[in-house]
Amino acid sequence: MTTPASDLRPAGEDQPREQPLIPLRENLLRSRAVSGLLRSRWYPGVFQLPVAAVFGFVAYQLLAGPDRAAHNSGTALMWVLWWPVLPAVFVLLGRFWCAVCPFGAISDLVQRLVGVNRPVPRFLKTYGIWIIDAQFLAITWSDHIWGIVESPWGSGVLLLLLTTGVVASGAFLQRRAFCRYLCFLGGLCGNYGRTGMLQLRADQEACRTCTSRAACYNGTATVPGCPLFSFPRTMDSTANCNLCANCIKACPHDAIRIRVRPPASELGSVRTPRAEESFLAMAIMGIVLIQNVTMLGIWNDALAAVAATTGITSPAVVFTLAFGVAVTAPVALLAAMSRAASAGNGVGIWVNFARFGYALIPLDIAAHLAHNLFHLLAEGGTVITTVLVTFGAGDGTGQAALAGPGTIRALQYLLLAAGVAGSVYTALRIARRHHAERLERRATVLPFLALISLLAMVNAYLFVLPMGMRM
């Protein structure tokens, strides 16, 4: 007996109700080159292998190379090149990094060899994002307390801890459970990946008559299922799609579509906003702010002032207090603006908090990119010099800066301006989507526009001040 298409839902996952037809623009899979690449059995392995080789080299250098970060090519590749470039990948390609990440490949290998494929505990499905939030905060705090970035060994230990988590997850749980529910970088990819310019969706007209028992989700005899537990038929977000192309290869009806869209266009139409994802966006904003502050000359002045007035001379204690304030302040400001909006629209504070936290993601990623841009352009030359020295082709001397301070600052302001534009546009779209009446819509959006302006001005001011080097 043929199973009705409406019953072909992946087992073990709570799926949203069927969505109305999604208007599909030009499908990139109509290109013979793109389709050939994504349907090839070599994809995404053709990218995974070189990335894994580079990460293996980085890990070896961190653990066995020079002790000083300024002389260690692993540190330069990881923190001066990869980390600054990564957010730009999110904007261009969404969560594509997770398709080529060597940790994901390790998870797949462990699963094939010794995996018992236990279902993901409901606890992780419900609270995994909060675990990710806590990890992100803990790692950032640890970096400033113990100098992980400035210590090749510390960075190497961080990679080893991540590898341990990946191996344990691959051995016991289904698919890439670690990447979806436990990886702090995966959480960042998911939040930032919503701004991605590539969108994968299913043609729901074709899906309605499909009798393949959700091959796009469950996989086939030759193609694995979706590693991040996403069902293309009901998917309305790129947050948990890494463009691995498993669904494209497995779909028997050629129903998967990939199209280019404006960056951040998804954020204004999130169907089920989650407060924990809005919390992560605001916490990251606080992390970027405190990272900026601690790299400025005024930070040492602040340490001296605190010591003189309170007698607290431990930089670790002072940073911990400042870190708590910096992370809490944006979250508290979003809550305060949500309360102000509630007075005008009658919606609960936490509903506004969850909805409009997504409006801050464009500014969030712009501030993050602008901060990282300093490291890339002011210290990028160290990547070249340290790698050359590692292979015996240089003497360690060379210009660290790839651009002057004026050029860097101008680019930072351009990024901030783009972030402000994206956040304002997203806030207006969210307000328009939920509030039809003009006065109610204006009362709703004005507090969040004020918050966007305030955070943009704070970031702009910090970028004026001279910043210290990481390496």
HELIX and SHEET records of a PDB file:
HELIX    1   1 ALA A    5  ASP A    7  5                                   3    
HELIX    2   2 LEU A   28  ARG A   30  5                                   3    
HELIX    3   3 ARG A   32  ARG A   39  1                                   8    
HELIX    4   4 GLY A   45  ALA A   64  1                                  20    
HELIX    5   5 ALA A   69  HIS A   71  5                                   3    
HELIX    6   6 SER A   73  THR A   75  1                                   3    
HELIX    7   7 ALA A   76  TRP A   82  3                                   7    
HELIX    8   8 TRP A   83  LEU A   93  1                                  11    
HELIX    9   9 TRP A   97  VAL A  100  1                                   4    
HELIX   10  10 PRO A  102  VAL A  114  1                                  13    
HELIX   11  11 ARG A  122  TRP A  146  1                                  25    
HELIX   12  12 PRO A  152  PHE A  172  1                                  21    
HELIX   13  13 ALA A  177  TYR A  181  1                                   5    
HELIX   14  14 PHE A  184  GLY A  193  1                                  10    
HELIX   15  15 GLN A  204  CYS A  207  1                                   4    
HELIX   16  16 ALA A  215  ASN A  218  1                                   4    
HELIX   17  17 ASN A  246  ALA A  250  1                                   5    
HELIX   18  18 SER A  265  SER A  269  5                                   5    
HELIX   19  19 ALA A  275  THR A  294  1                                  20    
HELIX   20  20 GLY A  297  THR A  310  1                                  14    
HELIX   21  21 PRO A  315  ASN A  345  1                                  31    
HELIX   22  22 ILE A  349  GLY A  357  1                                   9    
HELIX   23  23 TYR A  358  LEU A  360  5                                   3    
HELIX   24  24 ILE A  361  GLU A  379  1                                  19    
HELIX   25  25 GLY A  381  THR A  390  1                                  10    
HELIX   26  26 PRO A  405  HIS A  434  1                                  30    
HELIX   27  27 ARG A  438  VAL A  464  1                                  27    
SHEET    1   A 2 LEU A 198  ALA A 202  0                                        
SHEET    2   A 2 ILE A 256  VAL A 260 -1                                        
END                                                                             
